[in-house]
């Protein structure tokens, strides 16, 4: 399959997409907060059995 790199032909579009990506990544960083997870003893044991704990 032939591929063509069009980045050089559309610099303004590339810049706009990079800006959108940066904004999206920043929104993820702002909204990501640690959350406590509660799992049952049975689930905890199953995870241990599988080697995850």
C-alpha positions as CSV (number, residue, x, y, z in Angstrom):
1,X,0.0,0.0,0.0
2,X,1.4,3.4,-1.0
3,X,1.6,6.1,1.6
4,X,2.1,9.8,1.1
5,X,3.3,12.2,3.8
6,X,1.1,15.3,3.4
7,X,2.3,17.1,6.5
8,X,4.4,19.6,4.5
9,X,1.6,20.4,2.2
10,X,-0.9,21.4,4.9
11,X,1.1,23.1,7.7
12,X,-1.9,25.1,9.0
13,X,-4.1,22.0,9.3
14,X,-1.3,20.1,11.0
15,X,-0.8,22.9,13.5
16,X,-4.6,23.0,14.2
17,X,-4.7,19.3,14.8
18,X,-1.6,19.5,17.0
19,X,-3.3,22.2,19.0
20,X,-6.5,20.2,19.4
21,X,-4.4,17.2,20.6
22,X,-2.6,19.4,23.1
23,X,-5.9,20.8,24.4
24,X,-7.4,17.3,24.6
25,X,-4.4,16.0,26.5
26,X,-4.5,18.9,28.9
27,X,-8.2,18.2,29.6
28,X,-7.3,14.7,30.6
29,X,-4.6,15.9,32.9
30,X,-7.0,18.3,34.6
31,X,-9.8,15.9,35.1
32,X,-7.7,12.9,36.2
33,X,-7.8,12.5,40.0
34,X,-6.9,9.5,42.1
35,X,-10.0,7.5,43.1
36,X,-10.2,4.8,45.8
37,X,-11.4,1.4,44.6
38,X,-13.1,-1.0,46.8
39,X,-13.2,-4.7,45.9
40,X,-14.6,-7.7,47.7
41,X,-12.4,-10.2,49.5
42,X,-13.3,-12.8,46.9
43,X,-12.1,-10.6,44.1
44,X,-9.0,-9.8,46.0
45,X,-8.3,-13.5,46.4
46,X,-9.0,-14.2,42.7
47,X,-6.5,-11.5,41.7
48,X,-3.9,-13.0,44.0
49,X,-4.6,-16.4,42.5
50,X,-4.0,-15.0,39.1
51,X,-0.8,-13.3,40.2
52,X,-2.0,-9.7,40.2
53,X,-1.6,-9.1,43.9
